[in-house]
């Protein structure tokens, strides 16, 4: 509802300017035909009704989004540890306190309360209009028809038209024959002009835009101009005597009570003195006056019914020779002036996907997933207003030379990229790598070399080990980014494949490279993206270089500056992943890093299980397409005896994230959660398998991701029969189920 109110508020602001212009034109064009004033109000109606407008370089209309939701503070934004679950955790945080207990959601957004008041106002005016119509209908339901659509009624004092689809003219029973002729001529003129439709339509617009005082003024003047235009139509061929008779009849039926009415069209409803003066002084307008009025309306339409033309820029891409469907980035960087960016491509590029890479911005991940665009059709991506981005396209070039292409963008500022990526011959500018979150066992050791600090500032630190790379937000007390290092071969800390990991001075990027490779991986913290490029640290200002001489910077401690002093974050209890913690400076107290985060998952997943109930779990080969906000349990697999089972958890908070593992103890169920993503297809060839091995453990095989093909994981389930503990440890990944060792 807030979104609708914001849209109507913006239309109201645009229409307010047009109403002021119409008021000036009514005064300037006072000698023009009265029906032209009604056309001016029609321009206002178009502005209030039409949610879009044609762009024009001549437009004087304000921006279409004078007011937008970006100006108001919403709920807190929390980033989750696992990739793809940010939206889910945010929903959980909105409705739960720090202990995981459900709390009442309170909306303090002022727009929310204003939209409620606006809705109440609409209801009040709608009820008023309905009540007025019912009151009139009770009075005229016993009327007697004389001819066609003309009725005589004893319970009314003034003539009027009532009805929209089948309008009727109602006359008071005491009307004389001389009065009847003038009144019928007036009311029939209303019907020919369709005023019985336009006046209720105007009141409907007033009902929606009741909060705008100028809309009330516009409606009052519209009613007056409708009557003046109708009078003019009736008397334009009358002589002086007939005009006087018509004026006397009008005066005799003038209403003393003044009120805002949606209907009916009463004969003496509004502005009687002005109408009589206009009737008696009527002169046929000169041609030049009509011409000026028409030109004025056309100019007004161009200036105020159009929107300012948005600047379009052409950003340049150089496609290397021999490139085949690879991601290539533009020479320029763009910054959006709105909350979205519009892209369009030509036939020289063809169908492609557009990917944004964050360069500067406050919000993490404030962009869409890659968007598909085709020639002749524009595509939009939601972004953070004011942030800067590089634009990438997937392009091919089968020629022997470099090819230059362009992409059109609207609503942006453009600047030349400060640091362009370089490549070897016949190699794309960047090779984007899919980022996945690691699956970790809290009881596992942090390794012989333990964990390492790579970066720190007042708000966060970056650390990791063989088990993954992590960004920890100290203001939120949780991990906000995590990277599985195994897929890129950076999980070794010793030997020929040992990985060098360094952070940039501002903490925006982490550079990873193995000793045996001439390439390196660049991980962008803000937008959770990773790409590969030739190994070269010369183009980066490194965090370690800034603090090389700082005592205590040994990999377990990471320094940062605050209030001109050097402070530290220290890793402590670096034995198991679950016990790993951090302390600030040399304080004795510390915070565990992983358990606090996993407790968030545990609370939500356990609530889903309790709400849905295992008895309501779906079988794997169910054909139902589940929605994103579904809360569902899927029976994934069980062993031959049926004693050991695995359920998949699908929730509004996480989507398909989390497994429920059953380890029997003395015949009783003992449930364990595994905090990992999984993919549900419902297809028989995609069903997970749970098989017992010769050493008493279980081999669990399931699909955990799907892009062009399913990506399978083979895990060992080590069931501690005496303890009820189950360890889910990934041993390998493969693309085809037939590759499984257990098949």
Secondary structure, 3 states (H helix, E strand, C coil): CHHHHHHHHHHHHHHHHHHHHHHHHHHHCCCCCHHHHHHHHHHHHHHHHCCCCCEECCCCCCCCCCCCHHHCCCCCCCCCCCCCCHHHHHHHHHHECCCCCECCCCCCCHHHHHHHHHHHHHHHHHHHHHHHHHHHHHHHCCCEEEECCEEEECCCCCCEEECCCCCEEEEECCCCHHHHHHHHHHHHHHHHCCHHHHHHHHHHHHHHCCCCHHHHHHHHHHHHHHHHHHHHHHHCCCCHHHHHHHHHHHHHCCCCCCCCCCCCEECCCCCHHHHHHHHHCCCCCCHHHHHHHHHHHHHHHHHHCCEECCCEEEEEEEECCCCCCEEEEEEEEEEECCCEEEEEECCCCCCEEEEEEEEECCCCCCECCCEEEECCECEEEEECCCCEEEEEEEECCCCCCCEEEEEEEECEEEEECCCCCCCCCCCCCCEEECCCCCCCCCCCECCCCCCEEEEECCCEEEEEECCEEEEEECCCCEEEEEECCHHHCCCCCCCCCCEEEEEECCCCEEEEEECCCCEEEEEECCCCEEEEEECCHHHCCEHHHHCCCCCCCCCCEEEEEECCEEEEEEEECCCECCCCEEEECCCCCCEECCHHHHHHHHHHHHHHHHHHCHHHCEECCCCCCCCCCCCEEEEEEECCCCCCEEEEEEECCCEEEEEEEECCECCECCEEEEEEECCCCCCHHHCCEEEECCCCCEEEEEEEEECCCEEEEEEEEEEECCCCEEEEEEEEEECCHHHCCCC
